[in-house]
């Protein structure tokens, strides 16, 4: 089958075409798999970096709160400064929790509706098969 294309039969040409297409598809799949693997690694590293940034930002927030306590301690006793900052933080947390709860209460209950819909579909299917 190494002859010139014009010397080969149609069957031989179709067989060679099939082999070449099969090889091309396999090679493309290998390339796509390698590209996806590389992208997955990069996304994983990026997500890890974002997580690290969030952790460092959380530590920065702690230092900022400590600075607020120390700054307020210049005007009042240190224990009172810490207490004032803690109360302010709890008030902020409470407001955020209330706003979050209000948003959750306004959210539609899709899972509940979906479960009822699926149960109705199952019952209808059972009735048709009985």
N, C-alpha and C positions, 0 to 999 in steps of 0.2 A: 504494500500500500504506500510505497514511497514514490511512486511514479507521479508524473505531472497531473494536475487536476483534469485536464482534457482526456487523459488516458484511463482514468478511473471510472468505474461504473457508478450509477446513481446511488445504488445501495451502499457502496463504499464511501461515497461522498457524504451521504446522510449519516452513516455510522461515525465518520470522522467529525461531522458537525455536532452530533449528539455528544461525543466524548469531549469536544472542545467547550460546548455549552456547559456540560456538567462540571468540567474543571474550572471554568470561569465562575460559575455559581458558588462552588466550594471555596475558591479563592476570595470571592467577595464576602462570603460569610465569615471566613477567617479574619479578613480585614475589618469587617464591622465588629466582630467580637473583640478584636484587639483595641479598636477605637473606643468601644463601650467600656472596656476594662480601664483604659487610661482615663476616660471621663469620670468613671466611678471613683478612681483613686483621687483625682483632683477634687471632686465634690466632697469626698470624705475628709480630705485635708482641709478644705475650705470650711466645712462645717465644724471641724475641730478648732480651727482658728477663731471662728465666731463664738464658739463656746468659751474658749479661753479669754476672748475679749470681754464677754459678758461677766465672767468670773472676776477679772481684774477691775471692771467697772463697778461691780458690787463691792469689792474691797475699797475702791475709791470713794464710794458712797459712805461706807463705814468711817473712813477717815474724815470725810466732810462732816458727818454727824459729830464725830469726836471734836472736830474743830469748833463746831457750833457750841458744844458743851463747854469747851475751854474758853471760848470767847465770852459766853454768858457768865462763866465762873469769875470773870474779872469784875462783874457787877454784884453778884450774889455768891453765897456759899456754893462750893462745888457740887455737893449732893443735891442742892436745890436746882442748880443749873441742869444737872443730868435728869432730874425729875421733870422739869419743864420741857426739855427736849423730848423725853419719852412720851409725855402726854400729847405734845403736838404731833408726834409720829403716829400715836394710836388714833388720834382724831383724823388724820389724813387717811390712815388705813381703813377706818370706819366709813368715811365718806366714799372711798373707792369701792369698798365692799357693797355699800348700798346702791351705788350707781351700777355696779356690775350685776347685782341681783335684779335691779329694775330691767336691765337689758336682757337678762336671761328669761325673766318672766314674760317679756314681750316676744320672745322667739317662738316661732311656730313649733308644734310638737310633731315633727315629721316622723320620727320612729314609731310613735304610737299610731298615727294614721296609717303608716305603711304596714304595720303588723296586722291591723284590722283588715286592710285591703287584701293582704296575702291570705289571711284566714278565710275571707269570703271567696277568694279565687279557688282555694283548696276545696272548700265545700261545694262550689259549683262544679268543679272537676269530678268530685266524688259522685255527685248526683247524675252526671252525664254517663258515668261508667257503670252505674248500678242498673 
